[in-house]
């Protein structure tokens, strides 16, 4: 049976529009009931496209009993507050990443959710891009046992504003690090156990958080690897659908697997060298995994089963970010403490 949901958007900017487009394609029976944004013009544009009511406050939207599900697509500093209020109002929750600016706040949200459990996912979209799903399929098919990895994330300059502010965005370790730590643990099927990190300011004002990080990572299952993150890329190479924003190489005795998370999978075994671009539309909603997120969120609401990120898993990613920050401060390897 197809379930109809009425969706309210808290935050109606660029990422909300991508989610709304994906909902229209994957869950056409859902109704977008409206939204709220601190920038009134953004909300008016959003509602003119997708319909629904312009709410005058978050409280008004959350208190609307006809809305059962919310997408929270706001600045990082408001994620915990709005998610807690949504829990208290019994809403199903899709929260854009990251879960919180720090581990303490992430644990606070987890405690609130456990007292008022609702279906809840955090939007680490890279788990379900077509090329990442194909990577997982090939690792399984070849019974690959990863030994080491190399991972890069390159965005275009975006941390010179609120994303690089300690109060609102958190800089490279929060914005990009939480993304990558979740992907590492998910693909390699093991928690991160130890981390050694350093950060830099690359053409970045020193009053903001660093926008570049290099990280050494050890997992509980013995896999080790390197991670480089920064926002010094360009639109045509890194951002366009199929671009090279995220490159993940996994080394194993069974083969080497190299994937652009939004584009191509290449792998080589003793028998063959293969390069595949998954079929499908060449737009951000599809290539970046947002359509699959919408589909998986629907499955979560229907069956409580999903492959997208749970709140517990997102809090674990926040724990790794916390360990990375400590490593930067103390210039040493740091063990990740969960729970």
MARVOKOL-185663 format. One record per residue: x, y, z of N, C-alpha, C in turn. Coordinates in steps of 0.001 Angstrom, whole numbers, plus 500000, padded with zeros to 6 digits. Example, Ala and Ser with C-alpha at 12.3 -4.5 7.8 and 13.67 -1.06 7.14 Angstrom:
513190494310507800512300495500507800513200496700507800 512850497750507080513670498940507140512900500030507870 
end
This chain:
500843498801500000500000500000500000500880501252500000 500601502175499093501357503418499016500876504358500114 501820504892500890501471505791501981501653507234501529 500635508043501790500724509460501458501182510225502690 502137511113502506502633511938503598502539513402503191 502328514253504190502327515705503978503621516256504562 504401516899503715505768517284504048505852518783504294 506484519141505398506817520536505655508318520737505581 508754521790504916510181522089504782510561523219505730 511535522946506584512131523982507428513463524336506782 513526525492506165514624525847505271514220525515503850 514186526535502984513664526328501627514642526813500551 515924526687500839516946527116499900517292526054498871 518527526112498398518967525261497279518823523776497578 519253523330498758519200521902499058517760521439499226 516893522303499761515475521956499886514850521752498509 515221522572497554514693522442496191515122521112495581 516364520706495806516832519403495305516020518269495921 515772518345497227514964517312497880513527517318497366 512958518504497190511581518591496703511460518015495295 512428518301494435512431517712493090512483516189493168 513307515674494076513462514222494219512183513582494752 511520514260495679510244513764496197509215513678495076 509144514702494250508173514710493142508361513514492217 509620513123492003509904512021491084509684510671491759 510232510506492962510239509196493615508986508925494445 508380509973494997507224509801495882506108510759495446 505591510596494231504617511560493709503322511623494505 503069510590495304501856510595496122501989511480497360 503222511883497687503418512779498827502997514204498443 502573514946499437502170516338499226503109517272499979 503678518228499289504478519258499948503515520316500471 503415520371501811502394521186502464502818522634502644 504121522917502438504603524282502594505942524320503282 506334525513503726507645525632504341507814526923505111 508957526974505771509368528184506496510838528428506213 511198529693506068512603530072505920512796531448506544 513971531655507127514268532966507712514319534044506633 514571533627505394514528534559504263513167534389503585 512293535339503799510912535222503339510817535008501829 511673535688501066511606535565499602511939534144499148 512858533474499848513211532095499498512011531177499697 511284531389500772510104530564501041509005530832500022 508840532080499634507813532415498644508124531762497295 509390531786496909509780531140495654509537529641495741 509944529027496846509778527584497035508301527192496932 507450527892497652506029527539497668505345527855496337 505864528812495600505294529090494279505579527945493310 506657527226493547507024526090492691506326524812493144 506355524536494453505920523237494961504569523282495663 504014524469495826502719524584496459502826524633497971 501675524733498602501635524726500048501653526116500652 501668526114501953501516527327502747502863527896503154 502947529215503209504122529887503750503900530060505251 504687529368506043504545529453507507505367530621508029 504864531256509074505515532434509629506563532094510672 506608530823511107507599530395512099507753528887512037 508863528402512575509067526957512694507997526361513588 507675527073514672506685526570515624505327526359514944 504935527305514109503653527181513418503636525960512503 504736525718511812504813524555510926504749523259511734 505509523189512813505568521956513599504266521681514351 503526522721514639502259522543515358501093522232514425 501334522270513122500302521922512150500123520397512154 498995519938512653498756518504512799498542517796511469 498325518561510388498159517921509085499497517554508444 500593518077508994501941517732508526502479516598509401 502875515495508774503405514365509552504910514198509390 505516514876508396506931514668508076507593516006507793 508813516194508309509537517435508039510906517133507450 511307517997506522512670518047506007513315519283506625 514416519084507345515130520193507979516367520487507147 516366521637506470517402521985505491517959523372505818 518400523552507050518829524853507542520328524856507830 520825525988508338522219526057508768522472525041509874 523725524610509992524071523533510904523765523847512366 523862525113512753523668525465514159522231525270514628 521285525162513705519882524991514098519407523547514008 520243522631513555519797521262513321519267520584514580 519985520707515669519579520026516894518294520624517450 518215521940517512517028522604518060515772522228517284 515828522336515964514646522038515151514305520546515192 515318519683515247515056518239515313514416517869516638 514881518459517728514266518187519028512804518612519042 512530519787518488511142520264518459510277519373517566 510847518900516470510104518001515587509799516680516290 510770516157517038510536514937517828509387515146518807 509423516253519515508398516539520533507017516675519910 506981517072518638505706517203517939505341515957517139 506118514889517297505782513608516691505940513534515185 506808514358514608506997514356513154508046513328512724 507846512719511567508922511981510913509956513005510456 511260512634510546512300513644510328513321513192509293 513525514053508304514693513971507423515538515202507736 516713514979508300517613516069508683518795516107507733 519021517259507111520227517397506301521469517279507192 522541516706506612523789516590507349524402517965507560 525271518089508581525594517129509630524529517139510721 524603516148511610523587516078512657523714517243513640 524938517722513874525167518782514864526542519390514639 526771520519515277528080521167515208529120520464516067 528677519740517095529619519056517983528987517796518551 529819516954519126529366515652519619528428515791520811 528675516748521675527814516940522841526373517224522408 526202518115521440524855518424520958524235517238520233 525050516470519506524539515286518817524005514269519827 524720514066520913524266513132521949523005513652522633 522916514954522802521723515564523393520496515280522524 520653515411521211519556515107520291519199513626520358 520198512761520395519937511322520458519139510972521717 519477511595522826518746511362524074517288511799523936 517065512969523338515703513461523116514924512497522230 515559512039521165514894511131520233514526509800520902 515390509293521753515095508027522431513898508160523364 513673509350523882512511509588524727511235509743523910 511372510190522672510227510399521769510594509864520383 510752508547520248511242507996518976510254508196517824 510807508691516715510069508849515461510995508377514343 510460508010513181511353507714512048512267508914511780 513574508651511703514551509743511660515726509304510804 516063510106509811517272509838509031518048511128508829 519349510980508610520237512112508365520790511972506952 520782513074506200520997513014504764522426512916504287 523117511851504645524437511594504056524214510888502717 523999511690501679523538511198500390524524510298499672 525827510417500003526809509641499242526661508142499437 526013507711500490525773506283500694525005505656499524 524155506460498877523217505878497915523313506508496523 524474507068496171524644507491494784524732506239493906 524348506337492641524411505146491780525795504496491726 526851505312491682528188504724491578528627504085492893 528228504654494027528560504028495312527790502720495493 526536502692495084525771501442495151526403500370494264 526921500782493099527601499832492221528908499355492850 529632500266493496530845499873494216530530498807495254 529504499027496059529134498050497086528778496702496460 528091496751495334527716495522494630528951494741494181 529953495444493623531148494770493122532022494250494265 532120494994495348532869494497496506532259493198497024 530920493169497056530219491958497508530402490821496516 530233491124495247530333490105494189531705489455494169 532759490242494391534129489730494351534611489253495712 533739489314496702534123488947498071535406489668498484 535468490951498129536673491741498396536830492003499887 538060491932500341538390492190501739539335493395501790 538785494583501950539607495801501912540726495787502941 541877496331502531543031496440503405543418497903503657 543228498744502642543619500152502750542752500968501798 542748502296502009541951503164501149542589504545501043 542143505260500004542485506672499815541210507395499419 540914508509500104539657509215499877539905510718499799 539327511365498790539436512818498635538045513414498510 537839514581499110536625515357498882537022516789498556 536632517248497360536992518576496884535737519337496485 535396520375497250534276521228496886534763522511496246 533824523282495725534151524641495304534153525539496540 534775526708496480534851527560497674533470527868498258 533231527373499475531954527634500135532108527917501626 533328527770502152533521527956503590533978529356503963 533855530300503018534226531678503326533065532446503959 531893531818504028530722532404504669530361531658505930 529057531451506140528606530834507393529128529412507568 529366528680506479529833527294506601531204527206507270 531994528271507151533304528297507788533312528950509148 532169529410509603532060530070510901531854529018511989 532634529081513038532542528114514135531144528052514720 530433529176514729529113529234515365528009528649514500 528171528666513195527063528341512303527300527131511410 528557526942510961528825525877509998529833524847510454 530919525319511106531880524397511693533155524163510911 533229524631509646534455524439508892534617523045508332 535834522728507903536075521531507098535746520237507832 536079520113509099535867518845509788534389518542510001 533588519571510191532148519375510343531477519239508981 531741520190508087531047520224506791531399519025505908 532688518759505763533118517675504885533516516425505673 534132516615506829534616515473507601533512514523508012 532399515053508513531314514174508952530791513345507780 530709513955506607530309513265505379531225512074505108 532526512344505131533501511328504766533621510237505832 533546510611507104533643509610508163532457508644508100 531277509182507780530122508287507618530322507351506440 530813507879505309530998507043504118532034505952504360 533132506297505023534184505312505316533623504163506134 532954504482507243532423503426508127531367502590507414 530563503250506576529486502536505876530037501574504829 530942502038503975531452501198502890532369500097503425 533201500440504395534179499472504905533655498659506081 532409498903506470531664498072507422532369497929508762 532884499066509258533586499030510540533636500437511121 533502500560512433533689501876513051535136502346512915 535320503656512866536660504240512915537140504204514352 538358503706514554538859503533515919539863504600516334 540735505024515398541760506019515722541901507000514566 542371508202514905542468509238513889543610510190514210 544281510656513157545335511661513303545103512718512223 544877513963512630544431514985511686545212516287511835 545249517034510741545760518400510772544923519228509802 544847520523510045544031521408509214544847522592508721 544361523225507658545017524400507090543972525401506616 544399526671506521543599527713505908544147527931504495 543383527567503477543785527761502087542978528923501502 543621530078501341542919531281500883541660531507501721 541801531304503013540679531359503947540998532353505067 540081533283505383540340534213506485540599533478507795 541614533895508530541989533206509761540938533330510866 540010534312510738538953534403511741537891533322511552 537948532615510425537051531497510183537763530183510485 536995529104510496537568527773510690538369527367509453 539330526448509614540088525976508441539171525362507389 539600525441506132538824524875505022539545523713504341 540593523187505002541323522051504441541791521153505581 541760519840505339542228518891506360542869517682505696 543906517179506341544493515891505977544357514980507191 543918513735506947543555512852508052544072511445507775 544692510841508787545022509418508764543974508690509592 543511507552509077542372506864509685542686505388509884 542326504870511069542369503428511330540970502968511729 540555501814511199539257501245511528539419500058512470 538349499724513167538393498607514110538716497290513428 538349497145512140538615495897511420540018495826510834 540864496827511142542252496801510698542543497568509423 541518498002508702541727498795507485542273500168507869 543196500684507065543736502018507309543697502816506011 543755504149506149543699504954504943543978506417505171 543931507175504081544193508617504112542977509366503571 542804510575504066541679511406503683542165512840503493 541845513442502341542137514844502054540830515544501738 540591516708502388539356517465502165539687518943502052 539007519644501127539162521099501012538090521629500079 538030522973499944537027523586499066537696524436497987 538792523939497446539538524692496433539340524137495024 538222523464494793537934522929493471537197523929492593 536723523445491445535972524301490517534706523592490062 533766524378489562532428523871489250532448522809488154 533161523045487065533085522124485935533684520757486254 534775520725486994535441519448487273534817518722488463 534440519461489505534047518825490757532556518815491040 531799519784490524530419519945490963529393519462489955 529644519596488680528654519199487682528289517718487878 527041517319487519526666515908487621527701515010486952 528119513987487661529165513108487154530560513594487448 530696514704488171531997515290488447532789514564489519 534003515088489774534955514397490639535059514974492041 533936515341492647533998515914493991534566514930495009 534138513668494933534577512655495887535183511485495122 536427511160495442537089510001494840537544509060495950 537142507798495842537370506800496882538044505594496229 539265505278496646539980504120496133540168503112497251 539777501875496994539870500799497985540800499724497443 541763499332498260542764498346497872542507497040498608 542505495934497856542319494613498450543058493590497616 543251492407498166543896491333497418543056490925496210 541743491112496332540836490704495262540786491716494115 541242492944494372541215493955493329541329495359493895 541503496320492995541508497738493349540241498363492775 539544499118493609538245499693493244538336501210493421 538075501941492344538223503390492356536921504009491871 536276504824492716534971505354492369534939506862492552 534362507555491579533925508932491768532491508833492265 532241509289493474530954509041494116529779509534493289 530007510551492441528929511095491628529081510732490155 530006509790489840530254509509488435530566508066488123 531840507763487915532299506515487321532895505569488369 532728504269488165533430503236488919534443502564488007 535687502446488490536728501702487799537251500638488762 537451499439488275538057498428489136538917497485488304 539955496986488946540858496055488287541101494849489166 540938493665488606541261492413489270542384491746488494 542758490544488887543788489817488152543332489465486743 542003489498486514541458489044485234541000490162484312 540663491336484857540062492355483995540217493755484593 540139494739483699540081496143484077538789496700483502 537936497231484364536587497619483960536325499068484356 535612499804483489535176501165483784533696501273483450 532888501727484416531433501767484248530897503106484739 530038503718483940529225504837484401527799504322484528 527242504285485737525871503780485880524908504554484983 523974503834484385522993504473483514522038505327484343 521352506236483690520394507098484372520590508543483992 519703509384484491519736510800484135520986511473484669 521479512420483890522697513136484270522344514469484928 521685514350486093521364515555486857521755515325488318 521783516390489089522242516295490472521320515411491299 520016515508491090519086514692491884519400513203491762 519759512775490561520056511354490356521502511013490695 522453511710490079523867511355490221524359511522491665 523803512485492390524247512726493763523461511907494795 522556511072494337521884510145495243520629510674495913 520185511877495566519036512442496267517736511710495926 517613511234494711516423510446494374516411509135495146 517552508492495269517606507264496058517327507544497535 517782508694498025517460509072499407515948509184499598 515275509847498663513824509997498772513134508640498768 513599507738497911513034506393497847513277505627499141 514502505706499657514846505007500883514127505600502101 513925506907502102513182507526503208511734507032503203 511167506886502026509821506325501921509770504918502495 510786504102502200510846502741502744510979502764504260 511759503717504771511899503846506224510548504139506859 509781505051506279508485505401506854507501504239506770 507654503400505739506718502286505545507082501061506361 508417500825506543508831499543507123509864499645508228 510368500864508498511428501087509477512768500474509057 512892500074507789514126499492507271514681500423506195 515985500711506268516571501620505291518077501446505227 518677501870504100520133501868503977520706503264504144 519832504273504296520338505617504539520669505783506012 521312506877506348521951507032507649520930507201508769 521068506397509809520226506537510986520790507614511902 519997508034512870520475509030513820521664508494514615 521600507238515040522728506655515783524017506718514968 523932506380513692525120506395512836525644507815512637 524731508776512515525158510170512359525840510683513614 525365510255514775526007510635516038527403510016516113 527560508798515604528892508188515548529841509009514676 529349509525513552530184510386512700530596511637513459 529689512174514278530019513343515099531093513022516122 531095511790516624532142511368517560533502511364516880 533554510953515621534822510951514888535290512383514631 534357513279514293534707514690514118535315515236515412 534726514890516538535238515355517828536663514864518063 536924513593517731538270513039517880539246513733516937 538806514057515720539672514750514763540041516141515271 539076516850515842539357518176516411540394518073517530 540245517055518374541192516858519466542578516541518925 542634515736517868543917515398517254544610516641516712 543848517536516080544420518783515559544990519624516695 544256519715517796544712520529518936545958519962519584 546011518627519707547060517984520493548169517383519638 548035517433518321549085516970517393549475515517517667 548478514655517736548753513236518004547570512382517532 547825511053517499546741510105517250545759510155518426 544460510051518110543413510076519132542457508907518889 542113508207519950541108507151519856539711507761519846 538833507189519027537457507680518952536649507037520078 535941507871520813535109507399521924533650507519521512 532955506389521476531535506372521118530691506172522369 529520506800522377528561506545523460528853507309524728 
end
